[in-house]
Amino acid sequence: MIKTFMQSEDGMGAVEIILIIIVLISIVAIFRNQITSLVNAIWKNINRDAKDIYN
């Protein structure tokens, strides 16, 4: 029974998903300023283009 439990890989999916989430959160934390600047620049362009369309 212990041998079967040790060879079982049912929990590997959950561990992998948790590790991926941790890596993604770390990347966002490291590049937070760059991501914020990029999003702000995109929104400014969208707003500027929207004003051009409606004027």
mmCIF file as Biopython writes it, N, C-alpha, C and O atoms, coordinates in Angstrom:
data_model
#
loop_
_atom_site.group_PDB
_atom_site.id
_atom_site.type_symbol
_atom_site.label_atom_id
_atom_site.label_alt_id
_atom_site.label_comp_id
_atom_site.label_asym_id
_atom_site.label_entity_id
_atom_site.label_seq_id
_atom_site.pdbx_PDB_ins_code
_atom_site.Cartn_x
_atom_site.Cartn_y
_atom_site.Cartn_z
_atom_site.occupancy
_atom_site.B_iso_or_equiv
_atom_site.auth_seq_id
_atom_site.auth_asym_id
_atom_site.pdbx_PDB_model_num
ATOM 1   N N  . MET A ? 1  ? 0.830   -1.192 0.000   1.0 0.0 1  A 1 
ATOM 2   C CA . MET A ? 1  ? 0.000   0.000  0.000   1.0 0.0 1  A 1 
ATOM 3   C C  . MET A ? 1  ? 0.872   1.253  0.000   1.0 0.0 1  A 1 
ATOM 4   O O  . MET A ? 1  ? 0.577   2.198  -0.732  1.0 0.0 1  A 1 
ATOM 5   N N  . ILE A ? 2  ? 1.932   1.288  0.796   1.0 0.0 2  A 1 
ATOM 6   C CA . ILE A ? 2  ? 2.831   2.439  0.841   1.0 0.0 2  A 1 
ATOM 7   C C  . ILE A ? 2  ? 3.557   2.588  -0.490  1.0 0.0 2  A 1 
ATOM 8   O O  . ILE A ? 2  ? 3.743   3.702  -0.981  1.0 0.0 2  A 1 
ATOM 9   N N  . LYS A ? 3  ? 3.969   1.462  -1.074  1.0 0.0 3  A 1 
ATOM 10  C CA . LYS A ? 3  ? 4.666   1.497  -2.357  1.0 0.0 3  A 1 
ATOM 11  C C  . LYS A ? 3  ? 3.761   2.085  -3.442  1.0 0.0 3  A 1 
ATOM 12  O O  . LYS A ? 3  ? 4.212   2.881  -4.265  1.0 0.0 3  A 1 
ATOM 13  N N  . THR A ? 4  ? 2.511   1.701  -3.442  1.0 0.0 4  A 1 
ATOM 14  C CA . THR A ? 4  ? 1.550   2.223  -4.419  1.0 0.0 4  A 1 
ATOM 15  C C  . THR A ? 4  ? 1.358   3.720  -4.219  1.0 0.0 4  A 1 
ATOM 16  O O  . THR A ? 4  ? 1.284   4.474  -5.189  1.0 0.0 4  A 1 
ATOM 17  N N  . PHE A ? 5  ? 1.277   4.149  -2.971  1.0 0.0 5  A 1 
ATOM 18  C CA . PHE A ? 5  ? 1.107   5.569  -2.669  1.0 0.0 5  A 1 
ATOM 19  C C  . PHE A ? 5  ? 2.309   6.378  -3.149  1.0 0.0 5  A 1 
ATOM 20  O O  . PHE A ? 5  ? 2.137   7.460  -3.712  1.0 0.0 5  A 1 
ATOM 21  N N  . MET A ? 6  ? 3.505   5.878  -2.938  1.0 0.0 6  A 1 
ATOM 22  C CA . MET A ? 6  ? 4.721   6.590  -3.329  1.0 0.0 6  A 1 
ATOM 23  C C  . MET A ? 6  ? 4.854   6.668  -4.854  1.0 0.0 6  A 1 
ATOM 24  O O  . MET A ? 6  ? 5.442   7.621  -5.366  1.0 0.0 6  A 1 
ATOM 25  N N  . GLN A ? 7  ? 4.332   5.705  -5.572  1.0 0.0 7  A 1 
ATOM 26  C CA . GLN A ? 7  ? 4.433   5.703  -7.024  1.0 0.0 7  A 1 
ATOM 27  C C  . GLN A ? 7  ? 3.286   6.468  -7.693  1.0 0.0 7  A 1 
ATOM 28  O O  . GLN A ? 7  ? 3.345   6.762  -8.887  1.0 0.0 7  A 1 
ATOM 29  N N  . SER A ? 8  ? 2.264   6.782  -6.935  1.0 0.0 8  A 1 
ATOM 30  C CA . SER A ? 8  ? 1.120   7.503  -7.478  1.0 0.0 8  A 1 
ATOM 31  C C  . SER A ? 8  ? 1.532   8.920  -7.847  1.0 0.0 8  A 1 
ATOM 32  O O  . SER A ? 8  ? 2.279   9.567  -7.112  1.0 0.0 8  A 1 
ATOM 33  N N  . GLU A ? 9  ? 1.041   9.404  -8.995  1.0 0.0 9  A 1 
ATOM 34  C CA . GLU A ? 9  ? 1.375   10.751 -9.457  1.0 0.0 9  A 1 
ATOM 35  C C  . GLU A ? 9  ? 0.126   11.628 -9.556  1.0 0.0 9  A 1 
ATOM 36  O O  . GLU A ? 9  ? 0.110   12.598 -10.313 1.0 0.0 9  A 1 
ATOM 37  N N  . ASP A ? 10 ? -0.899  11.300 -8.811  1.0 0.0 10 A 1 
ATOM 38  C CA . ASP A ? 10 ? -2.144  12.054 -8.888  1.0 0.0 10 A 1 
ATOM 39  C C  . ASP A ? 10 ? -1.975  13.504 -8.441  1.0 0.0 10 A 1 
ATOM 40  O O  . ASP A ? 10 ? -2.612  14.391 -9.009  1.0 0.0 10 A 1 
ATOM 41  N N  . GLY A ? 11 ? -1.151  13.765 -7.458  1.0 0.0 11 A 1 
ATOM 42  C CA . GLY A ? 11 ? -0.974  15.109 -6.924  1.0 0.0 11 A 1 
ATOM 43  C C  . GLY A ? 11 ? -0.026  15.971 -7.726  1.0 0.0 11 A 1 
ATOM 44  O O  . GLY A ? 11 ? 0.113   17.158 -7.432  1.0 0.0 11 A 1 
ATOM 45  N N  . MET A ? 12 ? 0.621   15.425 -8.714  1.0 0.0 12 A 1 
ATOM 46  C CA . MET A ? 12 ? 1.613   16.188 -9.467  1.0 0.0 12 A 1 
ATOM 47  C C  . MET A ? 12 ? 0.971   17.358 -10.213 1.0 0.0 12 A 1 
ATOM 48  O O  . MET A ? 12 ? 1.596   18.412 -10.334 1.0 0.0 12 A 1 
ATOM 49  N N  . GLY A ? 13 ? -0.230  17.209 -10.706 1.0 0.0 13 A 1 
ATOM 50  C CA . GLY A ? 13 ? -0.882  18.297 -11.432 1.0 0.0 13 A 1 
ATOM 51  C C  . GLY A ? 13 ? -1.087  19.518 -10.557 1.0 0.0 13 A 1 
ATOM 52  O O  . GLY A ? 13 ? -0.834  20.640 -10.994 1.0 0.0 13 A 1 
ATOM 53  N N  . ALA A ? 14 ? -1.538  19.320 -9.333  1.0 0.0 14 A 1 
ATOM 54  C CA . ALA A ? 14 ? -1.773  20.435 -8.417  1.0 0.0 14 A 1 
ATOM 55  C C  . ALA A ? 14 ? -0.462  21.133 -8.074  1.0 0.0 14 A 1 
ATOM 56  O O  . ALA A ? 14 ? -0.410  22.363 -8.034  1.0 0.0 14 A 1 
ATOM 57  N N  . VAL A ? 15 ? 0.584   20.373 -7.830  1.0 0.0 15 A 1 
ATOM 58  C CA . VAL A ? 15 ? 1.885   20.963 -7.496  1.0 0.0 15 A 1 
ATOM 59  C C  . VAL A ? 15 ? 2.402   21.779 -8.677  1.0 0.0 15 A 1 
ATOM 60  O O  . VAL A ? 15 ? 2.918   22.881 -8.489  1.0 0.0 15 A 1 
ATOM 61  N N  . GLU A ? 16 ? 2.271   21.257 -9.869  1.0 0.0 16 A 1 
ATOM 62  C CA . GLU A ? 16 ? 2.739   21.982 -11.050 1.0 0.0 16 A 1 
ATOM 63  C C  . GLU A ? 16 ? 1.967   23.276 -11.246 1.0 0.0 16 A 1 
ATOM 64  O O  . GLU A ? 16 ? 2.559   24.305 -11.573 1.0 0.0 16 A 1 
ATOM 65  N N  . ILE A ? 17 ? 0.663   23.240 -11.051 1.0 0.0 17 A 1 
ATOM 66  C CA . ILE A ? 17 ? -0.150  24.448 -11.200 1.0 0.0 17 A 1 
ATOM 67  C C  . ILE A ? 17 ? 0.249   25.486 -10.156 1.0 0.0 17 A 1 
ATOM 68  O O  . ILE A ? 17 ? 0.343   26.671 -10.474 1.0 0.0 17 A 1 
ATOM 69  N N  . ILE A ? 18 ? 0.480   25.067 -8.932  1.0 0.0 18 A 1 
ATOM 70  C CA . ILE A ? 18 ? 0.885   25.990 -7.870  1.0 0.0 18 A 1 
ATOM 71  C C  . ILE A ? 18 ? 2.240   26.612 -8.195  1.0 0.0 18 A 1 
ATOM 72  O O  . ILE A ? 18 ? 2.435   27.809 -7.985  1.0 0.0 18 A 1 
ATOM 73  N N  . LEU A ? 19 ? 3.172   25.821 -8.699  1.0 0.0 19 A 1 
ATOM 74  C CA . LEU A ? 19 ? 4.486   26.355 -9.066  1.0 0.0 19 A 1 
ATOM 75  C C  . LEU A ? 19 ? 4.377   27.353 -10.213 1.0 0.0 19 A 1 
ATOM 76  O O  . LEU A ? 19 ? 5.060   28.376 -10.202 1.0 0.0 19 A 1 
ATOM 77  N N  . ILE A ? 20 ? 3.545   27.080 -11.185 1.0 0.0 20 A 1 
ATOM 78  C CA . ILE A ? 20 ? 3.347   28.008 -12.299 1.0 0.0 20 A 1 
ATOM 79  C C  . ILE A ? 20 ? 2.759   29.322 -11.798 1.0 0.0 20 A 1 
ATOM 80  O O  . ILE A ? 20 ? 3.188   30.395 -12.222 1.0 0.0 20 A 1 
ATOM 81  N N  . ILE A ? 21 ? 1.796   29.245 -10.912 1.0 0.0 21 A 1 
ATOM 82  C CA . ILE A ? 21 ? 1.190   30.455 -10.347 1.0 0.0 21 A 1 
ATOM 83  C C  . ILE A ? 21 ? 2.221   31.264 -9.576  1.0 0.0 21 A 1 
ATOM 84  O O  . ILE A ? 21 ? 2.249   32.491 -9.681  1.0 0.0 21 A 1 
ATOM 85  N N  . ILE A ? 22 ? 3.064   30.597 -8.806  1.0 0.0 22 A 1 
ATOM 86  C CA . ILE A ? 22 ? 4.105   31.288 -8.046  1.0 0.0 22 A 1 
ATOM 87  C C  . ILE A ? 22 ? 5.077   31.991 -8.987  1.0 0.0 22 A 1 
ATOM 88  O O  . ILE A ? 22 ? 5.473   33.128 -8.731  1.0 0.0 22 A 1 
ATOM 89  N N  . VAL A ? 23 ? 5.460   31.332 -10.061 1.0 0.0 23 A 1 
ATOM 90  C CA . VAL A ? 23 ? 6.378   31.937 -11.031 1.0 0.0 23 A 1 
ATOM 91  C C  . VAL A ? 23 ? 5.730   33.159 -11.688 1.0 0.0 23 A 1 
ATOM 92  O O  . VAL A ? 23 ? 6.375   34.197 -11.833 1.0 0.0 23 A 1 
ATOM 93  N N  . LEU A ? 24 ? 4.472   33.042 -12.084 1.0 0.0 24 A 1 
ATOM 94  C CA . LEU A ? 24 ? 3.780   34.168 -12.706 1.0 0.0 24 A 1 
ATOM 95  C C  . LEU A ? 24 ? 3.654   35.357 -11.755 1.0 0.0 24 A 1 
ATOM 96  O O  . LEU A ? 24 ? 3.857   36.501 -12.162 1.0 0.0 24 A 1 
ATOM 97  N N  . ILE A ? 25 ? 3.326   35.096 -10.510 1.0 0.0 25 A 1 
ATOM 98  C CA . ILE A ? 25 ? 3.229   36.174 -9.519  1.0 0.0 25 A 1 
ATOM 99  C C  . ILE A ? 25 ? 4.586   36.834 -9.319  1.0 0.0 25 A 1 
ATOM 100 O O  . ILE A ? 25 ? 4.667   38.055 -9.187  1.0 0.0 25 A 1 
ATOM 101 N N  . SER A ? 26 ? 5.643   36.047 -9.294  1.0 0.0 26 A 1 
ATOM 102 C CA . SER A ? 26 ? 6.992   36.596 -9.144  1.0 0.0 26 A 1 
ATOM 103 C C  . SER A ? 26 ? 7.360   37.485 -10.326 1.0 0.0 26 A 1 
ATOM 104 O O  . SER A ? 26 ? 7.924   38.564 -10.142 1.0 0.0 26 A 1 
ATOM 105 N N  . ILE A ? 27 ? 7.045   37.039 -11.532 1.0 0.0 27 A 1 
ATOM 106 C CA . ILE A ? 27 ? 7.342   37.843 -12.725 1.0 0.0 27 A 1 
ATOM 107 C C  . ILE A ? 27 ? 6.584   39.161 -12.677 1.0 0.0 27 A 1 
ATOM 108 O O  . ILE A ? 27 ? 7.147   40.213 -12.980 1.0 0.0 27 A 1 
ATOM 109 N N  . VAL A ? 28 ? 5.317   39.113 -12.302 1.0 0.0 28 A 1 
ATOM 110 C CA . VAL A ? 28 ? 4.530   40.341 -12.204 1.0 0.0 28 A 1 
ATOM 111 C C  . VAL A ? 28 ? 5.110   41.262 -11.140 1.0 0.0 28 A 1 
ATOM 112 O O  . VAL A ? 28 ? 5.168   42.475 -11.344 1.0 0.0 28 A 1 
ATOM 113 N N  . ALA A ? 29 ? 5.538   40.715 -10.016 1.0 0.0 29 A 1 
ATOM 114 C CA . ALA A ? 29 ? 6.112   41.541 -8.955  1.0 0.0 29 A 1 
ATOM 115 C C  . ALA A ? 29 ? 7.422   42.183 -9.405  1.0 0.0 29 A 1 
ATOM 116 O O  . ALA A ? 29 ? 7.685   43.341 -9.082  1.0 0.0 29 A 1 
ATOM 117 N N  . ILE A ? 30 ? 8.231   41.453 -10.134 1.0 0.0 30 A 1 
ATOM 118 C CA . ILE A ? 30 ? 9.529   41.976 -10.579 1.0 0.0 30 A 1 
ATOM 119 C C  . ILE A ? 30 ? 9.336   43.071 -11.630 1.0 0.0 30 A 1 
ATOM 120 O O  . ILE A ? 30 ? 10.007  44.102 -11.579 1.0 0.0 30 A 1 
ATOM 121 N N  . PHE A ? 31 ? 8.429   42.856 -12.574 1.0 0.0 31 A 1 
ATOM 122 C CA . PHE A ? 31 ? 8.252   43.786 -13.683 1.0 0.0 31 A 1 
ATOM 123 C C  . PHE A ? 31 ? 7.014   44.664 -13.528 1.0 0.0 31 A 1 
ATOM 124 O O  . PHE A ? 31 ? 6.441   45.114 -14.520 1.0 0.0 31 A 1 
ATOM 125 N N  . ARG A ? 32 ? 6.605   44.904 -12.296 1.0 0.0 32 A 1 
ATOM 126 C CA . ARG A ? 32 ? 5.383   45.655 -12.034 1.0 0.0 32 A 1 
ATOM 127 C C  . ARG A ? 32 ? 5.409   47.056 -12.648 1.0 0.0 32 A 1 
ATOM 128 O O  . ARG A ? 32 ? 4.431   47.478 -13.266 1.0 0.0 32 A 1 
ATOM 129 N N  . ASN A ? 33 ? 6.504   47.769 -12.486 1.0 0.0 33 A 1 
ATOM 130 C CA . ASN A ? 33 ? 6.587   49.134 -13.012 1.0 0.0 33 A 1 
ATOM 131 C C  . ASN A ? 33 ? 6.517   49.145 -14.539 1.0 0.0 33 A 1 
ATOM 132 O O  . ASN A ? 33 ? 5.840   49.990 -15.126 1.0 0.0 33 A 1 
ATOM 133 N N  . GLN A ? 34 ? 7.211   48.215 -15.174 1.0 0.0 34 A 1 
ATOM 134 C CA . GLN A ? 34 ? 7.189   48.160 -16.632 1.0 0.0 34 A 1 
ATOM 135 C C  . GLN A ? 34 ? 5.799   47.795 -17.145 1.0 0.0 34 A 1 
ATOM 136 O O  . GLN A ? 34 ? 5.335   48.356 -18.138 1.0 0.0 34 A 1 
ATOM 137 N N  . ILE A ? 35 ? 5.137   46.864 -16.476 1.0 0.0 35 A 1 
ATOM 138 C CA . ILE A ? 35 ? 3.791   46.459 -16.883 1.0 0.0 35 A 1 
ATOM 139 C C  . ILE A ? 35 ? 2.824   47.630 -16.722 1.0 0.0 35 A 1 
ATOM 140 O O  . ILE A ? 35 ? 1.986   47.870 -17.592 1.0 0.0 35 A 1 
ATOM 141 N N  . THR A ? 36 ? 2.938   48.356 -15.615 1.0 0.0 36 A 1 
ATOM 142 C CA . THR A ? 36 ? 2.076   49.510 -15.376 1.0 0.0 36 A 1 
ATOM 143 C C  . THR A ? 36 ? 2.294   50.577 -16.437 1.0 0.0 36 A 1 
ATOM 144 O O  . THR A ? 36 ? 1.330   51.146 -16.948 1.0 0.0 36 A 1 
ATOM 145 N N  . SER A ? 37 ? 3.543   50.854 -16.774 1.0 0.0 37 A 1 
ATOM 146 C CA . SER A ? 37 ? 3.845   51.851 -17.807 1.0 0.0 37 A 1 
ATOM 147 C C  . SER A ? 37 ? 3.277   51.431 -19.157 1.0 0.0 37 A 1 
ATOM 148 O O  . SER A ? 37 ? 2.710   52.252 -19.878 1.0 0.0 37 A 1 
ATOM 149 N N  . LEU A ? 38 ? 3.426   50.179 -19.492 1.0 0.0 38 A 1 
ATOM 150 C CA . LEU A ? 38 ? 2.907   49.679 -20.761 1.0 0.0 38 A 1 
ATOM 151 C C  . LEU A ? 38 ? 1.392   49.793 -20.832 1.0 0.0 38 A 1 
ATOM 152 O O  . LEU A ? 38 ? 0.847   50.241 -21.841 1.0 0.0 38 A 1 
ATOM 153 N N  . VAL A ? 39 ? 0.715   49.393 -19.777 1.0 0.0 39 A 1 
ATOM 154 C CA . VAL A ? 39 ? -0.756  49.462 -19.757 1.0 0.0 39 A 1 
ATOM 155 C C  . VAL A ? 39 ? -1.218  50.913 -19.838 1.0 0.0 39 A 1 
ATOM 156 O O  . VAL A ? 39 ? -2.171  51.220 -20.554 1.0 0.0 39 A 1 
ATOM 157 N N  . ASN A ? 40 ? -0.551  51.807 -19.111 1.0 0.0 40 A 1 
ATOM 158 C CA . ASN A ? 40 ? -0.931  53.222 -19.171 1.0 0.0 40 A 1 
ATOM 159 C C  . ASN A ? 40 ? -0.727  53.788 -20.571 1.0 0.0 40 A 1 
ATOM 160 O O  . ASN A ? 40 ? -1.567  54.549 -21.050 1.0 0.0 40 A 1 
ATOM 161 N N  . ALA A ? 41 ? 0.359   53.438 -21.230 1.0 0.0 41 A 1 
ATOM 162 C CA . ALA A ? 41 ? 0.607   53.912 -22.591 1.0 0.0 41 A 1 
ATOM 163 C C  . ALA A ? 41 ? -0.456  53.388 -23.554 1.0 0.0 41 A 1 
ATOM 164 O O  . ALA A ? 41 ? -0.919  54.119 -24.430 1.0 0.0 41 A 1 
ATOM 165 N N  . ILE A ? 42 ? -0.836  52.144 -23.395 1.0 0.0 42 A 1 
ATOM 166 C CA . ILE A ? 42 ? -1.872  51.563 -24.253 1.0 0.0 42 A 1 
ATOM 167 C C  . ILE A ? 42 ? -3.197  52.292 -24.052 1.0 0.0 42 A 1 
ATOM 168 O O  . ILE A ? 42 ? -3.878  52.617 -25.024 1.0 0.0 42 A 1 
ATOM 169 N N  . TRP A ? 43 ? -3.569  52.552 -22.784 1.0 0.0 43 A 1 
ATOM 170 C CA . TRP A ? 43 ? -4.834  53.244 -22.517 1.0 0.0 43 A 1 
ATOM 171 C C  . TRP A ? 43 ? -4.822  54.660 -23.072 1.0 0.0 43 A 1 
ATOM 172 O O  . TRP A ? 43 ? -5.838  55.130 -23.584 1.0 0.0 43 A 1 
ATOM 173 N N  . LYS A ? 44 ? -3.673  55.354 -22.978 1.0 0.0 44 A 1 
ATOM 174 C CA . LYS A ? 44 ? -3.580  56.699 -23.539 1.0 0.0 44 A 1 
ATOM 175 C C  . LYS A ? 44 ? -3.795  56.671 -25.042 1.0 0.0 44 A 1 
ATOM 176 O O  . LYS A ? 44 ? -4.497  57.524 -25.586 1.0 0.0 44 A 1 
ATOM 177 N N  . ASN A ? 45 ? -3.195  55.692 -25.721 1.0 0.0 45 A 1 
ATOM 178 C CA . ASN A ? 45 ? -3.382  55.569 -27.169 1.0 0.0 45 A 1 
ATOM 179 C C  . ASN A ? 45 ? -4.830  55.260 -27.525 1.0 0.0 45 A 1 
ATOM 180 O O  . ASN A ? 45 ? -5.369  55.807 -28.487 1.0 0.0 45 A 1 
ATOM 181 N N  . ILE A ? 46 ? -5.449  54.396 -26.761 1.0 0.0 46 A 1 
ATOM 182 C CA . ILE A ? 46 ? -6.855  54.053 -27.012 1.0 0.0 46 A 1 
ATOM 183 C C  . ILE A ? 46 ? -7.729  55.290 -26.835 1.0 0.0 46 A 1 
ATOM 184 O O  . ILE A ? 46 ? -8.590  55.567 -27.670 1.0 0.0 46 A 1 
ATOM 185 N N  . ASN A ? 47 ? -7.511  56.034 -25.752 1.0 0.0 47 A 1 
ATOM 186 C CA . ASN A ? 47 ? -8.312  57.231 -25.502 1.0 0.0 47 A 1 
ATOM 187 C C  . ASN A ? 47 ? -8.088  58.280 -26.583 1.0 0.0 47 A 1 
ATOM 188 O O  . ASN A ? 47 ? -9.041  58.917 -27.034 1.0 0.0 47 A 1 
ATOM 189 N N  . ARG A ? 48 ? -6.832  58.467 -27.005 1.0 0.0 48 A 1 
ATOM 190 C CA . ARG A ? 48 ? -6.524  59.448 -28.041 1.0 0.0 48 A 1 
ATOM 191 C C  . ARG A ? 48 ? -7.199  59.060 -29.357 1.0 0.0 48 A 1 
ATOM 192 O O  . ARG A ? 48 ? -7.803  59.899 -30.025 1.0 0.0 48 A 1 
ATOM 193 N N  . ASP A ? 49 ? -7.092  57.787 -29.719 1.0 0.0 49 A 1 
ATOM 194 C CA . ASP A ? 49 ? -7.714  57.326 -30.956 1.0 0.0 49 A 1 
ATOM 195 C C  . ASP A ? 49 ? -9.240  57.403 -30.886 1.0 0.0 49 A 1 
ATOM 196 O O  . ASP A ? 49 ? -9.893  57.705 -31.886 1.0 0.0 49 A 1 
ATOM 197 N N  . ALA A ? 50 ? -9.802  57.135 -29.724 1.0 0.0 50 A 1 
ATOM 198 C CA . ALA A ? 50 ? -11.251 57.217 -29.564 1.0 0.0 50 A 1 
ATOM 199 C C  . ALA A ? 50 ? -11.710 58.663 -29.722 1.0 0.0 50 A 1 
ATOM 200 O O  . ALA A ? 50 ? -12.750 58.911 -30.332 1.0 0.0 50 A 1 
ATOM 201 N N  . LYS A ? 51 ? -10.966 59.612 -29.193 1.0 0.0 51 A 1 
ATOM 202 C CA . LYS A ? 51 ? -11.306 61.021 -29.356 1.0 0.0 51 A 1 
ATOM 203 C C  . LYS A ? 51 ? -11.236 61.421 -30.816 1.0 0.0 51 A 1 
ATOM 204 O O  . LYS A ? 51 ? -12.078 62.189 -31.281 1.0 0.0 51 A 1 
ATOM 205 N N  . ASP A ? 52 ? -10.251 60.920 -31.552 1.0 0.0 52 A 1 
ATOM 206 C CA . ASP A ? 52 ? -10.127 61.218 -32.977 1.0 0.0 52 A 1 
ATOM 207 C C  . ASP A ? 52 ? -11.326 60.688 -33.760 1.0 0.0 52 A 1 
ATOM 208 O O  . ASP A ? 52 ? -11.780 61.328 -34.708 1.0 0.0 52 A 1 
ATOM 209 N N  . ILE A ? 53 ? -11.828 59.552 -33.378 1.0 0.0 53 A 1 
ATOM 210 C CA . ILE A ? 53 ? -12.960 58.949 -34.076 1.0 0.0 53 A 1 
ATOM 211 C C  . ILE A ? 53 ? -14.235 59.755 -33.824 1.0 0.0 53 A 1 
ATOM 212 O O  . ILE A ? 53 ? -15.026 59.966 -34.744 1.0 0.0 53 A 1 
ATOM 213 N N  . TYR A ? 54 ? -14.436 60.197 -32.603 1.0 0.0 54 A 1 
ATOM 214 C CA . TYR A ? 54 ? -15.680 60.887 -32.250 1.0 0.0 54 A 1 
ATOM 215 C C  . TYR A ? 54 ? -15.651 62.367 -32.577 1.0 0.0 54 A 1 
ATOM 216 O O  . TYR A ? 54 ? -16.689 63.026 -32.513 1.0 0.0 54 A 1 
ATOM 217 N N  . ASN A ? 55 ? -14.494 62.910 -32.926 1.0 0.0 55 A 1 
ATOM 218 C CA . ASN A ? 55 ? -14.433 64.350 -33.256 1.0 0.0 55 A 1 
ATOM 219 C C  . ASN A ? 55 ? -14.473 64.576 -34.718 1.0 0.0 55 A 1 
ATOM 220 O O  . ASN A ? 55 ? -14.431 65.721 -35.167 1.0 0.0 55 A 1 
#
